[in-house]
């Protein structure tokens, strides 16, 4: 074959570098662009799912308006960093790091402004009857955006470290485990501080329950829960449900009725019964044994009574008899009940099963007159 023809078929000089080096260089650029795109998309989805009154509204404070503006400004910075990645990768890392930092104050502020009453994680506990589907979607995108931005922040910070910084002969900037470990630790702290104790966003005011009795039977990872709630206007509510650990959404059935006067009078006598008053006040904790049973009473004094097989306190006959008497009363209507637990059943506790879903429902007045909340 002609030698000149073979030379004509030779690759250009820029393509004559080792294939592995060229591949790795292009791979780093593509990975960088994908990371920038994921960050920008997560910020866009957060902004897009904002409620109508929280997007640059007249009632926003200056700090809220500035942080939300910074989140919007991060989008063109991500775009410019993606373009620069094909020309100067290290400079694009610096640009993207700035873009990642811009929306973080807005996310942190919106999360911490009412952290105890409402945060992204407990928003995922909203039951269907609160009609919180849009709030759950916003919370999901906030958690997703926070996770993506934390991963990107760690990745870019490592890539911008000097190459001469090494540990055991390997440059720190090339290690991948910190990219997942550091955000994972932050997410774990955020999650556990947000979801305990169990609650749903907001607070509620109104006529509180007069008496609550909860019966739980635990068999392995399965719970059967029945709760009776009575009010001062003689109405009563009964709900039954089954749930399991590692289950996010669980449902049940309920009914409402009116207490006969003689039963209502017995409830008043029950609350004044000295036998009930002498029961030990034990925190209403979750059942942990593989097979166990518990009775919980709220409305007698300022504490909840926990009468469980685990703490060795058997329920008095008065508790069981009153529960069974109300359970067979005729109902006016029936309803369905539902609940969610982002902890997959591990945060849902007896107070939640008894209806104490909002944070202010877990508060009570102590002997010194101060409110104490769980």
DAQUIKA-V297344 format. One record per backbone hydrogen bond with DSSP energy under -0.5 kcal/mol. NH is the residue of the N-H (numbers start at 1). CO is the residue of the C=O. If there is no record, write none. Layout:
{{NH/CO} {NH/CO}}
This chain:
{{6/2} {7/3} {8/4} {9/5} {10/7} {15/12} {16/13} {22/18} {23/19} {24/20} {25/21} {26/22} {27/23} {28/24} {29/25} {30/26} {31/27} {32/28} {33/29} {34/30} {35/31} {36/32} {37/33} {38/34} {39/35} {40/36} {41/37} {42/38} {43/39} {44/40} {45/41} {46/42} {47/43} {48/44} {49/45} {50/47} {54/51} {55/52} {56/54} {60/57} {65/61} {66/62} {67/63} {68/64} {69/65} {70/66} {71/67} {72/68} {73/69} {74/70} {75/72} {76/72} {77/73} {78/74} {79/75} {80/76} {81/77} {82/78} {83/79} {84/80} {85/81} {86/83} {87/84} {88/84} {92/88} {93/89} {94/90} {95/91} {96/92} {97/93} {98/94} {99/95} {100/96} {101/97} {102/98} {103/99} {104/100} {105/101} {107/103} {108/104} {109/105} {110/106} {111/107} {112/108} {113/109} {115/112} {118/114} {123/119} {124/120} {124/121} {125/122} {126/123} {130/127} {131/128} {132/127} {136/132} {137/133} {138/134} {139/135} {140/136} {141/137} {142/138} {143/139} {144/140} {145/141} {146/142} {147/143} {148/144} {149/145} {150/146} {151/147} {152/148} {153/149} {154/150} {155/151} {156/152} {157/153} {158/154} {159/155} {160/156} {161/158} {165/162} {166/164} {167/170} {170/167} {172/165} {174/171} {175/172} {179/176} {180/176} {180/177} {181/177} {182/178} {184/180} {185/181} {186/182} {187/183} {188/184} {189/185} {190/186} {191/187} {192/188} {193/189} {194/190} {195/191} {196/192} {198/347} {200/357} {202/117} {208/206} {210/230} {211/230} {212/298} {213/228} {214/296} {215/226} {216/294} {217/224} {218/292} {219/217} {219/222} {220/290} {222/219} {223/243} {224/217} {225/223} {225/241} {226/215} {227/239} {228/213} {229/237} {230/211} {231/235} {234/231} {236/257} {237/229} {238/255} {239/227} {240/253} {241/225} {242/251} {243/223} {245/221} {246/344} {247/244} {247/344} {250/339} {252/337} {253/240} {254/335} {255/238} {256/333} {257/236} {259/234} {264/260} {265/261} {266/262} {267/263} {268/264} {269/265} {270/266} {271/267} {272/268} {273/269} {273/270} {276/273} {277/273} {278/274} {279/276} {282/280} {285/283} {292/218} {294/216} {295/307} {296/214} {297/305} {298/212} {299/303} {301/299} {303/300} {305/297} {307/295} {307/305} {308/306} {309/293} {312/308} {313/308} {314/312} {319/316} {320/316} {321/317} {322/318} {323/319} {324/320} {325/321} {326/322} {327/323} {328/324} {329/326} {332/256} {333/256} {335/254} {337/252} {339/250} {340/125} {341/248} {344/341} {346/343} {353/349} {354/350} {355/352} {356/351} {357/355} {359/202} {361/358} {362/359} {363/360} {364/372} {366/370} {369/366} {372/364} {374/362}}
